[in-house]
Amino acid sequence: MAVAALETGGWGTDPTSPVDTLRRTRHSLANIMIDRHGDTAVVESHVLAYHEWEMASGTHDEIVGGRYIDRFERRDGAWKIADRRCVFEWSRLERCTVRFFERMPGRYTRGAHAPDDYLYTLLAAR
């Protein structure tokens, strides 16, 4: 879904629906296994992905678990992904309720996409 959105220039919108909008996303990788042989390597990375969707029925949280299976090749001294397969094993989609930071307003800073995220405020001040 995200690849199609990037190819069409519509990042943040589910290309299968004109209503659903991706508000936030985070992907965490863990348990990375690398099997290298010469100038090639097979890499497995476990992924836990979070997505916040704005849908016609309200805001929803989606959590997806899976693995990236990559084949790397070393070309001109640089390692690059030659092939990637996303293997998804489970997912959960549920309607949002009260969020952690909404229970304590003013105490935490809400993350945002660049350039609205607090990180970019600090980087611009340098």
GURO-824485 format. One record per residue: residue number from 0; residue in one letter; x, y negated, z of N, C-alpha, C, O, CB in turn. Coordinates in Angstrom, 1 decimal, padded with zeros to 4 digits. Glycine has a CB too. Layout:
+-----+--------+--------+--------+--------+--------+--------+--------+--------+--------+--------+--------+--------+--------+--------+--------+--------+
: num : residu :   n.px :   n.py :   n.pz :  ca.px :  ca.py :  ca.pz :   c.px :   c.py :   c.pz :   o.px :   o.py :   o.pz :  cb.px :  cb.py :  cb.pz :
+-----+--------+--------+--------+--------+--------+--------+--------+--------+--------+--------+--------+--------+--------+--------+--------+--------+
: NUM :      A :      X :      Y :      Z :      X :      Y :      Z :      X :      Y :      Z :      X :      Y :      Z :      X :      Y :      Z :
...
+-----+--------+--------+--------+--------+--------+--------+--------+--------+--------+--------+--------+--------+--------+--------+--------+--------+
***
This chain:
+-----+--------+--------+--------+--------+--------+--------+--------+--------+--------+--------+--------+--------+--------+--------+--------+--------+
: num : residu :   n.px :   n.py :   n.pz :  ca.px :  ca.py :  ca.pz :   c.px :   c.py :   c.pz :   o.px :   o.py :   o.pz :  cb.px :  cb.py :  cb.pz :
+-----+--------+--------+--------+--------+--------+--------+--------+--------+--------+--------+--------+--------+--------+--------+--------+--------+
:   0 :      M :  000.8 :  001.2 :  000.0 :  000.0 :  000.0 :  000.0 :  000.9 : -001.2 :  000.0 :  000.6 : -002.2 : -000.8 : -000.9 :  000.0 :  001.2 :
:   1 :      A :  001.9 : -001.3 :  000.9 :  002.7 : -002.5 :  000.9 :  003.5 : -002.7 : -000.3 :  003.7 : -003.8 : -000.8 :  003.7 : -002.4 :  002.1 :
:   2 :      V :  004.0 : -001.6 : -000.9 :  004.8 : -001.7 : -002.2 :  003.9 : -002.3 : -003.3 :  004.4 : -003.2 : -004.0 :  005.3 : -000.3 : -002.6 :
:   3 :      A :  002.7 : -001.9 : -003.4 :  001.8 : -002.4 : -004.4 :  001.6 : -003.9 : -004.2 :  001.5 : -004.7 : -005.1 :  000.4 : -001.7 : -004.4 :
:   4 :      A :  001.4 : -004.3 : -002.9 :  001.2 : -005.7 : -002.6 :  002.4 : -006.5 : -003.0 :  002.3 : -007.6 : -003.5 :  000.9 : -005.9 : -001.1 :
:   5 :      L :  003.6 : -006.0 : -002.7 :  004.8 : -006.8 : -003.0 :  004.9 : -006.9 : -004.5 :  005.3 : -008.0 : -005.0 :  006.1 : -006.1 : -002.5 :
:   6 :      E :  004.6 : -005.9 : -005.3 :  004.8 : -005.9 : -006.7 :  003.8 : -006.9 : -007.4 :  004.1 : -007.5 : -008.4 :  004.5 : -004.5 : -007.3 :
:   7 :      T :  002.6 : -007.1 : -006.7 :  001.6 : -008.0 : -007.3 :  001.8 : -009.4 : -006.7 :  001.0 : -010.3 : -007.1 :  000.2 : -007.5 : -007.0 :
:   8 :      G :  002.7 : -009.6 : -005.8 :  002.9 : -010.9 : -005.2 :  001.9 : -011.2 : -004.1 :  001.8 : -012.4 : -003.7 :  002.9 : -012.0 : -006.3 :
:   9 :      G :  001.1 : -010.3 : -003.7 :  000.1 : -010.5 : -002.8 :  000.4 : -010.0 : -001.4 : -000.5 : -009.4 : -000.7 : -001.2 : -009.9 : -003.2 :
:  10 :      W :  001.6 : -010.2 : -000.9 :  001.9 : -009.7 :  000.4 :  001.0 : -010.2 :  001.5 :  000.6 : -011.4 :  001.5 :  003.4 : -010.1 :  000.8 :
:  11 :      G :  000.5 : -009.3 :  002.3 : -000.4 : -009.7 :  003.4 : -001.9 : -009.3 :  003.0 : -002.8 : -009.5 :  003.9 : -000.3 : -011.1 :  003.6 :
:  12 :      T : -002.1 : -008.9 :  001.8 : -003.4 : -008.5 :  001.4 : -003.4 : -007.1 :  000.9 : -002.6 : -006.7 :  000.1 : -004.0 : -009.4 :  000.3 :
:  13 :      D : -004.4 : -006.3 :  001.4 : -004.5 : -004.9 :  001.0 : -005.1 : -004.9 : -000.4 : -006.2 : -005.4 : -000.7 : -005.5 : -004.1 :  001.9 :
:  14 :      P : -004.3 : -004.4 : -001.4 : -004.7 : -004.5 : -002.8 : -006.0 : -003.7 : -003.1 : -006.6 : -003.9 : -004.2 : -003.6 : -004.1 : -003.7 :
:  15 :      T : -006.4 : -002.8 : -002.2 : -007.6 : -002.0 : -002.4 : -008.8 : -002.7 : -001.9 : -009.9 : -002.3 : -002.2 : -007.5 : -000.7 : -001.7 :
:  16 :      S : -008.7 : -003.9 : -001.3 : -009.9 : -004.6 : -000.8 : -009.6 : -006.1 : -000.8 : -008.6 : -006.5 : -000.3 : -010.2 : -004.1 :  000.7 :
:  17 :      P : -010.5 : -006.8 : -001.3 : -010.4 : -008.3 : -001.3 : -010.6 : -008.9 :  000.1 : -010.4 : -010.1 :  000.2 : -011.3 : -008.9 : -002.3 :
:  18 :      V : -011.1 : -008.1 :  001.0 : -011.5 : -008.7 :  002.3 : -010.4 : -008.4 :  003.4 : -010.1 : -009.3 :  004.2 : -012.8 : -008.0 :  002.8 :
:  19 :      D : -009.8 : -007.3 :  003.4 : -008.8 : -006.9 :  004.4 : -007.5 : -007.7 :  004.3 : -006.9 : -007.7 :  003.2 : -008.5 : -005.4 :  004.4 :
:  20 :      T : -007.0 : -008.3 :  005.3 : -005.8 : -009.1 :  005.3 : -004.8 : -008.6 :  006.4 : -005.2 : -008.5 :  007.5 : -006.0 : -010.6 :  005.4 :
:  21 :      L : -003.6 : -008.3 :  006.0 : -002.6 : -007.9 :  007.0 : -002.0 : -009.1 :  007.7 : -001.4 : -009.9 :  007.0 : -001.5 : -007.0 :  006.3 :
:  22 :      R : -002.2 : -009.2 :  009.0 : -001.8 : -010.4 :  009.7 : -000.4 : -010.2 :  010.3 :  000.4 : -011.1 :  010.3 : -002.8 : -010.7 :  010.8 :
:  23 :      R : -000.1 : -009.0 :  010.8 :  001.2 : -008.8 :  011.5 :  001.6 : -007.4 :  011.2 :  000.8 : -006.5 :  011.0 :  001.1 : -009.1 :  013.0 :
:  24 :      T :  002.9 : -007.1 :  011.2 :  003.4 : -005.8 :  011.0 :  004.7 : -005.7 :  011.7 :  005.5 : -006.6 :  011.8 :  003.5 : -005.4 :  009.5 :
:  25 :      R :  005.0 : -004.5 :  012.2 :  006.3 : -004.2 :  012.8 :  006.6 : -002.7 :  012.6 :  005.7 : -001.8 :  012.8 :  006.3 : -004.5 :  014.3 :
:  26 :      H :  007.8 : -002.4 :  012.1 :  008.2 : -001.0 :  011.9 :  009.5 : -000.8 :  012.7 :  010.5 : -001.5 :  012.7 :  008.5 : -000.8 :  010.4 :
:  27 :      S :  009.5 :  000.3 :  013.5 :  010.6 :  000.7 :  014.3 :  011.1 :  002.0 :  013.9 :  010.3 :  003.0 :  013.7 :  010.2 :  000.7 :  015.9 :
:  28 :      L :  012.4 :  002.1 :  013.7 :  013.0 :  003.4 :  013.3 :  013.8 :  004.0 :  014.4 :  014.4 :  003.3 :  015.3 :  014.0 :  003.2 :  012.1 :
:  29 :      A :  013.8 :  005.4 :  014.5 :  014.5 :  006.1 :  015.5 :  014.8 :  007.5 :  015.0 :  014.4 :  007.9 :  014.0 :  013.6 :  006.2 :  016.8 :
:  30 :      N :  015.6 :  008.2 :  015.8 :  016.0 :  009.6 :  015.5 :  016.5 :  009.7 :  014.1 :  016.0 :  010.5 :  013.3 :  014.9 :  010.5 :  015.8 :
:  31 :      I :  017.5 :  008.9 :  013.7 :  018.0 :  008.9 :  012.4 :  019.0 :  010.0 :  012.2 :  020.0 :  010.1 :  013.0 :  018.7 :  007.6 :  012.0 :
:  32 :      M :  018.8 :  010.9 :  011.2 :  019.7 :  012.0 :  010.9 :  020.3 :  011.7 :  009.5 :  019.6 :  011.4 :  008.6 :  018.9 :  013.4 :  010.9 :
:  33 :      I :  021.7 :  011.8 :  009.5 :  022.4 :  011.6 :  008.2 :  023.2 :  012.9 :  007.9 :  024.0 :  013.3 :  008.7 :  023.3 :  010.4 :  008.3 :
:  34 :      D :  023.0 :  013.4 :  006.7 :  023.7 :  014.5 :  006.2 :  024.5 :  014.1 :  004.9 :  023.9 :  014.0 :  003.8 :  022.8 :  015.8 :  005.9 :
:  35 :      R :  025.8 :  013.8 :  005.1 :  026.6 :  013.2 :  004.0 :  027.5 :  014.2 :  003.4 :  028.1 :  015.0 :  004.1 :  027.4 :  012.0 :  004.6 :
:  36 :      H :  027.5 :  014.2 :  002.1 :  028.4 :  015.0 :  001.3 :  029.0 :  014.2 :  000.2 :  028.3 :  013.9 : -000.8 :  027.7 :  016.3 :  000.7 :
:  37 :      G :  030.3 :  013.8 :  000.4 :  030.9 :  012.9 : -000.6 :  030.3 :  011.6 : -000.8 :  030.1 :  010.8 :  000.2 :  031.0 :  013.6 : -002.0 :
:  38 :      D :  029.8 :  011.3 : -002.0 :  029.2 :  010.0 : -002.3 :  027.7 :  010.1 : -002.3 :  027.0 :  009.2 : -002.8 :  029.7 :  009.6 : -003.7 :
:  39 :      T :  027.1 :  011.1 : -001.7 :  025.7 :  011.2 : -001.5 :  025.3 :  011.5 : -000.1 :  026.1 :  012.1 :  000.6 :  025.0 :  012.2 : -002.5 :
:  40 :      A :  024.1 :  011.2 :  000.3 :  023.7 :  011.5 :  001.7 :  022.2 :  011.6 :  001.7 :  021.5 :  010.9 :  001.0 :  024.2 :  010.4 :  002.7 :
:  41 :      V :  021.7 :  012.5 :  002.5 :  020.2 :  012.6 :  002.8 :  020.0 :  012.1 :  004.2 :  020.7 :  012.5 :  005.1 :  019.7 :  014.1 :  002.6 :
:  42 :      V :  019.1 :  011.2 :  004.3 :  018.8 :  010.5 :  005.6 :  017.3 :  010.7 :  006.0 :  016.5 :  010.4 :  005.1 :  019.2 :  009.0 :  005.6 :
:  43 :      E :  017.1 :  011.1 :  007.2 :  015.7 :  011.2 :  007.7 :  015.6 :  010.2 :  008.9 :  016.4 :  010.2 :  009.8 :  015.3 :  012.6 :  008.2 :
:  44 :      S :  014.6 :  009.3 :  008.8 :  014.4 :  008.3 :  009.9 :  013.0 :  008.3 :  010.3 :  012.1 :  008.2 :  009.5 :  014.8 :  006.8 :  009.4 :
:  45 :      H :  012.7 :  008.5 :  011.6 :  011.4 :  008.5 :  012.1 :  010.9 :  007.1 :  012.2 :  011.7 :  006.2 :  012.6 :  011.3 :  009.2 :  013.5 :
:  46 :      V :  009.7 :  006.8 :  011.8 :  009.1 :  005.4 :  011.8 :  007.8 :  005.4 :  012.6 :  007.0 :  006.3 :  012.5 :  008.9 :  004.9 :  010.4 :
:  47 :      L :  007.7 :  004.4 :  013.4 :  006.5 :  004.0 :  014.1 :  006.1 :  002.6 :  013.6 :  006.8 :  001.7 :  013.8 :  006.6 :  004.1 :  015.7 :
:  48 :      A :  005.0 :  002.5 :  012.9 :  004.6 :  001.2 :  012.3 :  003.3 :  000.7 :  012.9 :  002.4 :  001.5 :  013.2 :  004.4 :  001.4 :  010.8 :
:  49 :      Y :  003.3 : -000.6 :  013.2 :  002.1 : -001.3 :  013.7 :  001.6 : -002.3 :  012.7 :  002.5 : -003.0 :  012.1 :  002.4 : -001.9 :  015.1 :
:  50 :      H :  000.3 : -002.3 :  012.4 : -000.3 : -003.3 :  011.5 : -001.5 : -003.9 :  012.2 : -002.3 : -003.2 :  012.8 : -000.6 : -002.7 :  010.2 :
:  51 :      E : -001.6 : -005.2 :  012.1 : -002.8 : -005.9 :  012.6 : -003.6 : -006.4 :  011.3 : -003.1 : -007.2 :  010.5 : -002.5 : -007.1 :  013.5 :
:  52 :      W : -004.8 : -005.8 :  011.2 : -005.6 : -006.1 :  010.0 : -006.8 : -007.0 :  010.4 : -007.4 : -006.8 :  011.4 : -006.2 : -004.8 :  009.4 :
:  53 :      E : -007.0 : -008.0 :  009.6 : -008.3 : -008.8 :  009.7 : -009.2 : -008.3 :  008.6 : -009.0 : -008.4 :  007.4 : -008.0 : -010.4 :  009.5 :
:  54 :      M : -010.3 : -007.7 :  009.1 : -011.3 : -007.0 :  008.2 : -012.6 : -007.7 :  008.4 : -012.9 : -008.5 :  009.3 : -011.4 : -005.5 :  008.5 :
:  55 :      A : -013.5 : -007.4 :  007.5 : -014.9 : -008.0 :  007.5 : -015.5 : -007.6 :  008.9 : -016.4 : -008.4 :  009.3 : -015.7 : -007.4 :  006.4 :
:  56 :      S : -015.2 : -006.5 :  009.4 : -015.8 : -006.1 :  010.7 : -015.0 : -006.6 :  011.9 : -015.4 : -006.2 :  013.1 : -015.9 : -004.6 :  010.8 :
:  57 :      G : -014.0 : -007.4 :  011.7 : -013.2 : -007.9 :  012.8 : -011.7 : -007.5 :  012.7 : -011.3 : -006.9 :  011.8 : -013.8 : -007.4 :  014.2 :
:  58 :      T : -011.0 : -007.9 :  013.8 : -009.5 : -007.5 :  013.8 : -009.3 : -006.1 :  014.3 : -010.0 : -005.7 :  015.2 : -008.8 : -008.5 :  014.7 :
:  59 :      H : -008.4 : -005.4 :  013.6 : -008.2 : -004.0 :  013.9 : -006.7 : -003.8 :  014.1 : -005.9 : -004.4 :  013.4 : -008.7 : -003.0 :  012.9 :
:  60 :      D : -006.3 : -002.9 :  015.0 : -004.9 : -002.4 :  015.1 : -004.7 : -001.1 :  014.4 : -005.6 : -000.2 :  014.6 : -004.4 : -002.4 :  016.6 :
:  61 :      E : -003.7 : -000.9 :  013.7 : -003.4 :  000.4 :  013.0 : -002.0 :  000.8 :  013.5 : -001.0 :  000.0 :  013.4 : -003.5 :  000.3 :  011.5 :
:  62 :      I : -001.8 :  002.0 :  013.9 : -000.5 :  002.5 :  014.3 : -000.3 :  003.8 :  013.4 : -001.2 :  004.6 :  013.3 : -000.4 :  002.9 :  015.8 :
:  63 :      V :  000.8 :  003.9 :  012.8 :  001.2 :  005.0 :  011.9 :  002.5 :  005.6 :  012.3 :  003.4 :  004.9 :  012.6 :  001.2 :  004.5 :  010.4 :
:  64 :      G :  002.5 :  006.9 :  012.3 :  003.8 :  007.6 :  012.6 :  004.2 :  008.5 :  011.4 :  003.3 :  009.1 :  010.7 :  003.6 :  008.5 :  013.8 :
:  65 :      G :  005.5 :  008.5 :  011.1 :  005.9 :  009.3 :  010.0 :  007.4 :  009.2 :  009.9 :  008.1 :  008.9 :  010.9 :  005.3 :  008.8 :  008.7 :
:  66 :      R :  007.9 :  009.6 :  008.7 :  009.4 :  009.6 :  008.5 :  009.7 :  009.0 :  007.1 :  008.9 :  009.1 :  006.2 :  009.9 :  011.0 :  008.6 :
:  67 :      Y :  010.8 :  008.4 :  007.0 :  011.4 :  008.0 :  005.7 :  012.4 :  009.1 :  005.4 :  013.3 :  009.3 :  006.2 :  012.0 :  006.6 :  005.7 :
:  68 :      I :  012.3 :  009.7 :  004.2 :  013.3 :  010.6 :  003.7 :  014.0 :  010.0 :  002.5 :  013.4 :  009.7 :  001.5 :  012.6 :  012.0 :  003.3 :
:  69 :      D :  015.3 :  009.6 :  002.7 :  016.0 :  008.9 :  001.7 :  017.2 :  009.7 :  001.2 :  017.8 :  010.5 :  001.9 :  016.6 :  007.6 :  002.3 :
:  70 :      R :  017.5 :  009.4 : -000.1 :  018.7 :  009.9 : -000.7 :  019.5 :  008.7 : -001.1 :  019.1 :  007.9 : -001.9 :  018.4 :  010.8 : -002.0 :
:  71 :      F :  020.7 :  008.6 : -000.4 :  021.6 :  007.5 : -000.6 :  022.7 :  008.0 : -001.6 :  023.1 :  009.1 : -001.7 :  022.3 :  007.1 :  000.7 :
:  72 :      E :  023.2 :  007.0 : -002.4 :  024.4 :  007.2 : -003.2 :  025.3 :  006.0 : -003.0 :  024.9 :  004.9 : -002.8 :  023.9 :  007.3 : -004.7 :
:  73 :      R :  026.6 :  006.4 : -003.0 :  027.6 :  005.3 : -002.9 :  028.0 :  004.9 : -004.4 :  028.5 :  005.8 : -005.1 :  028.9 :  005.8 : -002.1 :
:  74 :      R :  027.8 :  003.6 : -004.7 :  028.0 :  003.1 : -006.0 :  028.9 :  001.9 : -005.9 :  028.6 :  001.0 : -005.2 :  026.7 :  002.8 : -006.8 :
:  75 :      D :  030.1 :  001.9 : -006.5 :  031.0 :  000.8 : -006.5 :  031.4 :  000.5 : -005.0 :  031.5 : -000.7 : -004.7 :  030.5 : -000.4 : -007.2 :
:  76 :      G :  031.5 :  001.5 : -004.2 :  031.9 :  001.3 : -002.8 :  030.8 :  000.9 : -001.9 :  031.0 :  000.8 : -000.6 :  032.9 :  000.3 : -002.7 :
:  77 :      A :  029.5 :  000.7 : -002.4 :  028.4 :  000.3 : -001.5 :  027.4 :  001.5 : -001.5 :  027.0 :  002.1 : -002.5 :  027.8 : -001.0 : -002.0 :
:  78 :      W :  026.9 :  001.7 : -000.2 :  025.8 :  002.7 : -000.1 :  024.5 :  002.1 : -000.4 :  024.1 :  001.1 :  000.2 :  025.8 :  003.4 :  001.3 :
:  79 :      K :  023.7 :  002.8 : -001.2 :  022.3 :  002.2 : -001.6 :  021.3 :  003.4 : -001.6 :  021.7 :  004.5 : -001.9 :  022.4 :  001.5 : -003.0 :
:  80 :      I :  020.1 :  003.0 : -001.3 :  019.0 :  004.0 : -001.4 :  018.7 :  004.3 : -002.9 :  018.3 :  003.4 : -003.6 :  017.8 :  003.6 : -000.6 :
:  81 :      A :  018.9 :  005.6 : -003.3 :  018.6 :  006.0 : -004.7 :  017.1 :  006.5 : -004.8 :  016.5 :  006.4 : -005.8 :  019.5 :  007.1 : -005.1 :
:  82 :      D :  016.6 :  007.0 : -003.7 :  015.2 :  007.5 : -003.7 :  014.7 :  007.5 : -002.3 :  015.4 :  007.8 : -001.3 :  015.2 :  008.9 : -004.3 :
:  83 :      R :  013.4 :  007.1 : -002.1 :  012.8 :  007.1 : -000.8 :  011.4 :  007.7 : -000.9 :  010.6 :  007.5 : -001.8 :  012.7 :  005.6 : -000.2 :
:  84 :      R :  011.1 :  008.6 :  000.1 :  009.8 :  009.2 :  000.2 :  009.3 :  008.9 :  001.6 :  010.0 :  009.1 :  002.6 :  009.9 :  010.8 :  000.0 :
:  85 :      C :  008.1 :  008.3 :  001.7 :  007.5 :  008.0 :  002.9 :  006.6 :  009.2 :  003.3 :  005.6 :  009.5 :  002.5 :  006.7 :  006.7 :  002.9 :
:  86 :      V :  006.9 :  009.9 :  004.4 :  006.1 :  011.0 :  004.8 :  005.3 :  010.6 :  006.0 :  005.9 :  010.4 :  007.1 :  007.0 :  012.3 :  005.1 :
:  87 :      F :  004.0 :  010.4 :  005.9 :  003.2 :  010.0 :  007.0 :  002.5 :  011.2 :  007.7 :  002.0 :  012.1 :  007.0 :  002.1 :  009.0 :  006.5 :
:  88 :      E :  002.6 :  011.2 :  009.0 :  002.1 :  012.4 :  009.7 :  000.8 :  012.1 :  010.5 :  000.1 :  013.1 :  010.8 :  003.2 :  012.9 :  010.6 :
:  89 :      W :  000.6 :  010.9 :  010.9 : -000.6 :  010.5 :  011.7 : -000.8 :  009.0 :  011.6 :  000.1 :  008.3 :  011.4 : -000.5 :  011.0 :  013.2 :
:  90 :      S : -002.1 :  008.7 :  011.9 : -002.4 :  007.2 :  012.0 : -003.6 :  007.0 :  012.9 : -004.4 :  008.0 :  013.1 : -002.6 :  006.6 :  010.6 :
:  91 :      R : -003.7 :  005.8 :  013.4 : -004.9 :  005.5 :  014.3 : -005.3 :  004.1 :  013.9 : -004.4 :  003.2 :  013.9 : -004.5 :  005.7 :  015.8 :
:  92 :      L : -006.6 :  003.8 :  013.7 : -007.1 :  002.5 :  013.5 : -008.2 :  002.3 :  014.5 : -009.2 :  003.0 :  014.5 : -007.6 :  002.4 :  012.0 :
:  93 :      E : -008.1 :  001.2 :  015.2 : -009.2 :  000.9 :  016.2 : -009.4 : -000.6 :  016.3 : -008.4 : -001.4 :  016.0 : -008.8 :  001.4 :  017.6 :
:  94 :      R : -010.5 : -001.0 :  016.6 : -010.9 : -002.4 :  016.8 : -010.1 : -003.0 :  018.0 : -009.9 : -002.4 :  019.0 : -012.4 : -002.6 :  017.0 :
:  95 :      C : -009.6 : -004.2 :  017.8 : -008.9 : -004.9 :  018.8 : -009.8 : -005.3 :  020.0 : -011.0 : -005.7 :  019.8 : -008.2 : -006.2 :  018.3 :
:  96 :      T : -009.3 : -005.3 :  021.1 : -009.9 : -005.8 :  022.3 : -009.1 : -007.0 :  022.8 : -008.4 : -007.6 :  022.0 : -010.2 : -004.7 :  023.4 :
:  97 :      V : -009.1 : -007.3 :  024.1 : -008.3 : -008.4 :  024.6 : -006.8 : -008.0 :  024.5 : -006.4 : -006.9 :  024.9 : -008.7 : -008.7 :  026.0 :
:  98 :      R : -006.0 : -008.9 :  024.0 : -004.6 : -008.6 :  023.9 : -003.8 : -009.1 :  025.2 : -004.3 : -009.9 :  025.9 : -004.0 : -009.4 :  022.7 :
:  99 :      F : -002.7 : -008.5 :  025.3 : -001.8 : -008.7 :  026.5 : -001.6 : -010.2 :  026.7 : -001.8 : -010.7 :  027.8 : -000.5 : -008.0 :  026.4 :
: 100 :      F : -001.1 : -010.9 :  025.7 : -000.8 : -012.3 :  025.8 : -002.0 : -013.2 :  026.0 : -001.9 : -014.3 :  026.4 :  000.0 : -012.8 :  024.6 :
: 101 :      E : -003.2 : -012.7 :  025.6 : -004.4 : -013.5 :  025.7 : -004.9 : -013.5 :  027.2 : -005.7 : -014.4 :  027.6 : -005.5 : -013.0 :  024.8 :
: 102 :      R : -004.5 : -012.5 :  027.9 : -004.8 : -012.4 :  029.4 : -004.1 : -013.4 :  030.2 : -004.5 : -013.8 :  031.3 : -004.6 : -011.0 :  029.9 :
: 103 :      M : -002.9 : -013.9 :  029.7 : -002.1 : -014.9 :  030.4 : -001.7 : -016.0 :  029.5 : -000.5 : -016.1 :  029.1 : -000.8 : -014.1 :  030.9 :
: 104 :      P : -002.6 : -016.9 :  029.1 : -002.3 : -018.0 :  028.2 : -001.2 : -018.9 :  028.7 : -001.2 : -019.2 :  029.9 : -003.6 : -018.7 :  027.9 :
: 105 :      G : -000.4 : -019.4 :  027.8 :  000.7 : -020.3 :  028.2 :  001.9 : -019.7 :  028.7 :  002.9 : -020.3 :  028.9 :  000.1 : -021.3 :  029.1 :
: 106 :      R :  001.8 : -018.4 :  029.1 :  003.0 : -017.7 :  029.7 :  003.9 : -017.1 :  028.7 :  005.1 : -016.9 :  029.0 :  002.5 : -016.7 :  030.7 :
: 107 :      Y :  003.4 : -016.7 :  027.5 :  004.2 : -016.0 :  026.5 :  004.0 : -016.8 :  025.2 :  003.0 : -017.4 :  025.0 :  003.8 : -014.5 :  026.4 :
: 108 :      T :  005.0 : -016.6 :  024.3 :  005.0 : -017.2 :  023.0 :  004.5 : -016.1 :  022.0 :  005.1 : -015.0 :  022.0 :  006.4 : -017.8 :  022.6 :
: 109 :      R :  003.5 : -016.4 :  021.2 :  003.0 : -015.5 :  020.2 :  004.0 : -015.5 :  019.0 :  004.3 : -016.6 :  018.5 :  001.6 : -015.8 :  019.8 :
: 110 :      G :  004.3 : -014.3 :  018.5 :  005.2 : -014.2 :  017.3 :  004.4 : -014.6 :  016.1 :  003.1 : -014.5 :  016.1 :  005.7 : -012.8 :  017.2 :
: 111 :      A :  005.1 : -015.0 :  015.1 :  004.4 : -015.4 :  013.8 :  005.4 : -015.1 :  012.6 :  006.5 : -014.8 :  012.8 :  004.1 : -016.9 :  013.8 :
: 112 :      H :  004.8 : -015.1 :  011.4 :  005.7 : -015.0 :  010.2 :  006.5 : -016.2 :  010.1 :  006.1 : -017.3 :  010.5 :  004.8 : -014.7 :  009.0 :
: 113 :      A :  007.7 : -016.0 :  009.5 :  008.6 : -017.2 :  009.2 :  007.8 : -018.1 :  008.3 :  007.0 : -017.7 :  007.5 :  009.9 : -016.7 :  008.5 :
: 114 :      P :  008.0 : -019.4 :  008.4 :  008.9 : -020.1 :  009.3 :  008.2 : -020.6 :  010.6 :  008.8 : -021.4 :  011.3 :  009.4 : -021.3 :  008.6 :
: 115 :      D :  007.1 : -020.0 :  010.9 :  006.3 : -020.5 :  012.1 :  006.8 : -019.8 :  013.4 :  006.3 : -020.2 :  014.5 :  004.9 : -020.2 :  011.9 :
: 116 :      D :  007.6 : -018.8 :  013.3 :  008.1 : -018.1 :  014.5 :  009.1 : -018.9 :  015.3 :  009.8 : -019.7 :  014.7 :  008.7 : -016.7 :  014.1 :
: 117 :      Y :  009.1 : -018.7 :  016.6 :  009.9 : -019.5 :  017.4 :  011.4 : -019.4 :  017.1 :  012.2 : -020.3 :  017.2 :  009.7 : -019.1 :  018.9 :
: 118 :      L :  011.8 : -018.2 :  016.6 :  013.2 : -018.0 :  016.1 :  013.6 : -019.1 :  015.2 :  014.8 : -019.6 :  015.2 :  013.4 : -016.6 :  015.5 :
: 119 :      Y :  012.8 : -019.4 :  014.2 :  013.1 : -020.4 :  013.2 :  013.2 : -021.8 :  013.7 :  013.9 : -022.6 :  013.2 :  012.1 : -020.3 :  012.0 :
: 120 :      T :  012.5 : -022.1 :  014.8 :  012.6 : -023.4 :  015.5 :  014.1 : -023.5 :  016.0 :  014.7 : -024.6 :  015.9 :  011.6 : -023.5 :  016.7 :
: 121 :      L :  014.6 : -022.4 :  016.7 :  015.9 : -022.5 :  017.2 :  017.0 : -022.5 :  016.1 :  018.0 : -023.2 :  016.2 :  016.2 : -021.3 :  018.1 :
: 122 :      L :  016.8 : -021.8 :  015.0 :  017.7 : -021.8 :  013.9 :  017.8 : -023.1 :  013.3 :  018.9 : -023.5 :  012.9 :  017.4 : -020.7 :  012.9 :
: 123 :      A :  016.7 : -023.8 :  013.1 :  016.7 : -025.1 :  012.5 :  017.4 : -026.2 :  013.3 :  017.8 : -027.2 :  012.8 :  015.2 : -025.5 :  012.2 :
: 124 :      A :  017.4 : -026.0 :  014.6 :  018.0 : -026.9 :  015.5 :  019.5 : -026.9 :  015.6 :  020.1 : -027.7 :  016.2 :  017.4 : -026.8 :  016.9 :
: 125 :      R :  020.1 : -025.9 :  015.0 :  021.5 : -025.7 :  015.0 :  022.2 : -026.6 :  014.1 :  023.5 : -026.6 :  014.0 :  021.9 : -024.3 :  014.7 :
+-----+--------+--------+--------+--------+--------+--------+--------+--------+--------+--------+--------+--------+--------+--------+--------+--------+
***
